[in-house]
Amino acid sequence: MSGCIKLEVQTEDQTPQKWCISLAEDVFKRFLSQGSPTVHKVFGEGSLFSPLLFGKYFDPSDAFPLWDFESDSLLSNLRNAGKSIVDWFQTDQAYVLKAELPAGVGKTNVQIHVDNGKILEISGQLNQQRESKTKDWRSCNWWEYGYVRRLELPEDAYWRRIEAYLSNDVLLEIRIPRNPLHSDTPEDAVGKNSE
């Protein structure tokens, strides 16, 4: 497919205290009401990074158990209004997340991290020049500098083999293979961690 690039999925991120400041609902409402058009595109209704994506307020810096839910049920109101630009599903081989990224996010800004093999993190900066001079932008009022969506990985996720693609600087697709050797026994967990 033309215009499709593979994004690096990072597994080593030693940033202390990232996402330690929660985005409270009242702070978000104030922030959005004073925000620029870019802020409205990134955090607005239907966006992957919107705290209101799942039907009620949920801080995107908290890990959400996405694959515990069907996209049709969580996104039905947005889809009925024609505002859904996110979808996820699972097959026998993989978990898949697809999302249209807001204008201005694109390949140069979006980063994919796997945190301790348990959390998938999609984040990036909105304006590189506004970055906090004193510390990493992710450890302060992060929403003023960028965006994030953190998702719990399923138990059988083969997190070391996650792939992420960006088509035409807009459509993000993340494929999380299922580990065919997944088991809940402690002996199997030891072997699984050494992959």
N, C-alpha and C positions, 0 to 999 in steps of 0.2 A: 504494500500500500504506500503510495507516495505521501510525503509529509508526515510519516510516522517515525518517531525516534524512541529508542529505549532509554529509560531513565535509570540512573544508578539508585539502587536500594541500599541504603547505609545501615549497617548493623552495629557500628561503634559510635556512640554519641555520649561523651562523658561530661556534658554540660550540667553543672550542678544547679539545682533549684529551678530547672526549666518548668514552665507552666505552674509555678507555685502560687501565682495570684489568680484566683478564680474570677471569671467574668460573671458578676451577679446580674440578675435580670433588670433591675432598676438602672444599673450602670450601663448595660447594653442599650436600653431604650434611650437614655440620654445621649450616649455616644452616636447611635444611629440617627437621632433627630438633628444632630449637629454635623453629621458626616457629609463628606463630598460624594459626588456621583460614583466614584470608584468604591468608596466604603459601602454604598448601597448595593452595588453589583456584587461585591465579595460576601457581604453578610446578609444580603436581602433574601426575601422569600424564595425558597426553592434551591438556593445555593448549598453546596456540600458543606460550606463553612458557617452557615446560618445556625444560630442557637435554637431556632424554631423549626428546623428541618423535620423533626420527627413528631410534629403535632403539638408539642408543648415545649416549654423552655428547657434546654439542656446545654450546659456549658460545653462548648466544643473542645476545651482543654481537658475535660474529664473523659476517660475511656468509655465508649458506648458499646454494648454487646450487639452490634449490628446484625450478625448472622443468626441471632436468636429470633429474629423477626422476619416476616415476609415483607418485601418492599411494597407490594400492593396494599397491604393493610396500613402501614405507616405513612405512605405517601398518597393515599387515595384522595384526600382533599386537595392537595397540590396538583395531582394529575387531572382531577375534574376541572380545576381552574386553568389548566394548561401551563402550570408554573413549575413542573417537575423537570429537573435536568440531571437527576441522579437515579441510578438503578443498581441493584445488586441481586445476585442469585447464586445458587450453587449447583454443581453437577457432581457426578460420581468422582471426577478427577480434580475439581478445583472450586474455590470460592472466587467470585468475580465481582468487582466494583467498577461501575462506569459512571463518570460524572463530567458534565460540561463545565470547564473552568471559566470563571468570569474573565472578561477582558482585562488585560493588565497583569494577569497571574502568570500564564505561559511558562515555557520551558526554562527560562533563565531564573525564575523565582521559585518554582515548586521543588520541594525536597521530600523524599520518602525515607522514613527511618523505621526500623523495627527495634523496639525498646524491650530488651531482655527476653526476646522471643515470645512476648505476650501481647504487646501493643503495637499496632500499625499506626504510624503518625504521618500525616500529610500536612506540610506546613511551608511557609515562605514569607518573605518580606514584601510589603506593598511599596515601600519607598526606602531604598537603600540609604539615602542621605539623611533620613530622620532617625536612623538607628541611635539608640542610647549610647552616649560616649563612656559611661561609667561601667556598664555591664552588658551582658548578652541580652538582646531584645526579648528573648523568650522568658527571662526571669523577672520581668517587671510588668507593667500594663501592656502586655503583648499585643492586644487588639489595636493599640495606637500605632503599631509598627508592622503588623503582619496578621497572619491567619493560621488557624490550625484545625484539624479534625483528627481526634484520636479514637481508634477503634480497637476493641478487644479482639484478639485473634482466636479463632475456634481451637478447641483442644487438639484436633487432628491436623492443624495447619503445619505444613512443611515450610516454616518461616525462612529457612536459609535459601529457599528456591523461589521466593517471591519475585515476580517480574512486574515492571511498570512501564507503560507506553503512553506517549503523548502524540495524538494525531492532529495535524494542522494547528498546533499550538493551543488547541481548545479541548479536545476530548481525551480525558485521562482514563486509562484502563489499567486496573491492578488485578493480576491473577495470582492467587494464593493456592498452590498445589496442596492437595490432601495427602497426608502421609499414609501410604497403604499399610505401613507397619505399626500404626498407632495402636497402642493398647494402654489400659489403665493400670497395668501391673508395674510395680516399682522396678523389676528387673529390666523390662522393656524400656522404661524411661531413661535408665542409665545409658543403654546403647543408643537411644534416640538422640541424646544430648551430644554425642561424640561425632555426629555426622558432619 
